Structure formats: C-alpha cells, structure tokens
Amino acid sequence: IQRLLGGDVPPNKVQEVKNESYINLQVLHRNESMRLFAPNPNAPDKKVVYEIILERPHSETINTSYSLYRAPTQAAAEEKFEAFHKRLPELVKIVREMYNINGLQKLCDVLIENPSWSLAHVVAFYNLTDYISNPSIIDFLDYADYADMMTPLQVAVKANNIEFVKALVQSNQCNLDHLDKNSNSVFHFAASTTKEMINLLTAKSISNLNHCNTDGYTPLHLACLADKPDCVKALLLAGADTNKMARGAGTSSYSKSIPSSNVADFLVSNPNKLFTQDMKHGGTPLHWSSSREVLNSLIERGCDVNLVNFNGQTPLHVMVARDRLECVVALLAHDAEIDVVDHSGNTPLHIAVEKKLIPIIQCLVVFGADFNKPNKDGKTPRHTVGKDDSGSKDSMILYILHSVGAKRCPEKGSKCPPGCAAGGTYNGIPPAQPETTEQRQHIQQVLAQTTSKSHRNSVPSLISNTIRATIPEERERERREVKTIDVSQERKGASMMDALLSMFMNKVEAA
C-alpha cells in the first residue's frame, strides 16, 4: 500500500531484501551475521541511507537477508547497530521460531525501546519459558539492567507472564526482594496484573509487601489506582498494611503514630463484604465498607478511622457521600474527625448538604460539625442551600442550619442567595414532621451496638444552648414586626430538633 501511495517505509520496519543489492556496498561495521552498510552512491533517488542487515545462516540456500533498520545518518545507524549486534544474532540462534519477519520485528522493537536489556529480559518479556535453562540465558536471570535496574523477574511480572514467573520462582535463580531504580518491588508490578500473580509471589515471600516506592505508593495503593479489586483483596489477604497512607494523599489534622493493620482474617471469612467500586479512590477498607458491621469489624482490627484516600477524603466523607447513616454514626462514635476537609476543601457536612441528605445533616450537626466552615470556594454549607425555594429539601436544610446558629455571609456586596446574604431574612422552612419513634429507636440501637473510647460530651449541650440562644432573638424580631405568623411549622420543626437531640443525649449522658 505504501509503495502504491508513494510513501516511505518506516525506518524500523523489518523487510526481506535480496543479497545481490549489497555486494558492492561498503561495510562499516560487522558482527557475526550482522552488517552495517554505507549508503549506495548510485541510488536512483540519491537518498543517503545507512542500513543494518541481518544475514541468513550459511546453511540456508535462500538468497535473501533481513533489513532491520535504515537511517539517514551514520550516527543514528551506529546507535541501533550497537543495540542489536550483541543480542539479536544470539537470540535468533536460541529462539529459532522468531527468525522470520514478524519475530524479528518484535525483537528489534523491544531492543530499540530497551537498549539496556539482556537476553534474559527479552525472553522474560515474550514469555519464552522453554529457554530459561539455556546457558546464554541462565547467567542473566538475576541481572538488573543499567537503565531502570529491573530484573527479568520484574519484567515478566509487569508483562503478566505468569508461566515465566512461575518457572523463574521455582528455579530459585531470582531475588524476589530486589528493588528497581524507582524502588519498586515485584509486588508493585504485580499490583496491576491479577490475583493469581500476587498469590504466586506472596506464597514465596512477602518481603517488601508494604514497601513504598519513590512516588510514595505501596503495592496496595497501586492496585487501587489501577482499579483492580481482586488484586486489592489478594494483597490484603497476604497481609498488606491498610494504615499506610499514600504520600500524595494528604494528611489529616490529627497527629499520632499509626499502628499497622492486617485485615486478612476478616477477608477470609467475609470475602465479598467490601464495596469494590470505591477501591480505585484508594484509602483503607473502611472507605470501602458498605455496612456498620463491616466497619466495626475493621476498626477492631486496627483500621484507622481518620486516614484519607487519594481525594483527601476520610471514611466519614465516603460514608456520607454514599448515604449510609448507620456507618456515619458508627464512625463518629469511634472518634472519627468530623471537620476534616478533602482536596476541594469540603467537610462531610458540605457533602451531606450538597446531596441533600437531611438525616445525615442532623446527625453531623448533633455530633458537633462546624456548620460555618467554608470550602476552597469560600462557600459554607448554609451558602449552598440559601436560595428561596419554598417546600424543597434546600429550604428544610437551611432551616436546620439556621436553627443551630449557622451564620450568613458577612459581605453585603457578595452575590449570596437570600438565605445566606448578610441582609437577608429568609431562613428556610422546617421539615413537615418530626422523626418517628422507629427512626429514634433505630439510631439508639446503632449507638448501643457501637463502642467508643470517648464520646463528644459537649456536643448536645452546645447544640441545645445554640438553639436556646436563637429562640429569644426570633421572638424579639416577631414583637418588632407585629404581624400574624402561622407557627405550626415552627412547632413541628422544634419538636423535630428536640427529638433529634434526645436520640443522642441519653447515650452521651449514660457514658
């Protein structure tokens, strides 16, 4: 097609050529069956072309050779000749099935891309298991190339050539503890392959299973980034530490030493209890939990409730975003930090307000969330729901935030909605009815089944005092305005807030 269209053949395309075309050309370099020829001075198109030729064995009667590479300058041709001549002739002697155009193309491509690789690296890359014991290969099975310091084992693992890896591990000719130039172990490369690869390697050794590479990632982090849930589970079952945070994930505001956590025993008996869709965001198994029971089991095994994922979010952020009220209460009862901000500056309360999750908003408020904290855009939770939209969830959320003392934006010139503007009077509408007895009992049961070292004893009194301080101000405003107001909704809203407080007051006072 290229000849018909008049286009040039790519310089690295392997071609079969006639030997007679090179009889009168000058040989610049030679090594065994490989030659580097000078340009043909009598070429019809007058193009300057330095060409690398691989001759067929003398035992063959076919009068053709292979053109491996063509370059316009001698320096470029010599560079490729250097990459080829020490390995390619030997490789085609060993791996006879690759002594054809397609095979030579593959070999040339990988040698050009990886000029520092040995014969063993190439064999590992192409999963040529039958040649591990060849004398020319076996001497380099544990050799690290000079460019990336990768061993043939690491190359085979990265390429997911499990047959080669199995044969290499069984031969005891490789070092599983080797780290490459970027401090990657075999597990870092296995993290994005398959659980079978990880199981094969961890059965032999778990050294460096929790090692951080130069980018600050453990194999567990890389499995999360690759969105490989099966690999994540395999690493956890092998003993990966869930409390090792990725260097670039961020840090929480608290400061303490974090013990390691091993959840292998939990996964053995609960293989399908983690929400695999969230694993790609990193974090700990707490971030991937889907129920209160799972959370409690993982916390008992040492999973830290305040570590963040790749988005800077704690498990509390994720449970709020997933609308899992039971999990939110369980985390808060286990001393989860309530006002940690993610990479967007959002607290769990910001997320709950954005998703309009009224029960979770009430829960966060009662546990002491900072309802005046702005995110990176300068927006407080109240600002998000400050528009005058009677009857919607926004208006109910605004009422809840206003009832506990959420402040309006201080700048009068800002483009704030009515419910947030400094001079505004709109404060939302209370929910139509208080929480039911069943809902109260449900949260009481969650709290009763959740153990905690210390509870936030000041939270209910803080909220209660805030509400009491707000009521006289509202009454004084009503006296000044002297107009008839239907207070039935206010009474319902007040009873709702009282009911919400009573849910948690008894539990905290009992503590």
Salt bridges, closest charged atoms under 4 A:
ASP8 OD1 - LYS47 NZ 3.29
GLU16 OE2 - ARG56 NH2 2.95
GLU32 OE1 - LYS93 NZ 3.25
GLU55 OE1 - ARG35 NH2 3.68
GLU60 OE1 - ARG56 NH1 3.02
GLU60 OE2 - ARG96 NH2 3.60
GLU78 OE2 - HIS29 NE2 2.91
GLU82 OE1 - HIS85 NE2 3.49
GLU82 OE2 - LYS86 NZ 3.34
ASP265 OD1 - ARG301 NE 3.12
ASP278 OD1 - ARG322 NH2 2.30
GLU293 OE2 - ARG292 NH2 3.17
ASP304 OD2 - LYS256 NZ 3.58
GLU326 OE1 - ARG292 NE 3.83
GLU326 OE2 - HIS442 NE2 2.99
ASP394 OD1 - LYS356 NZ 2.72
GLU474 OE2 - HIS402 NE2 3.02
GLU474 OE2 - ARG477 NH1 3.71
GLU476 OE1 - ARG479 NH1 2.82
GLU476 OE2 - ARG480 NH1 3.98
GLU481 OE1 - LYS483 NZ 3.81
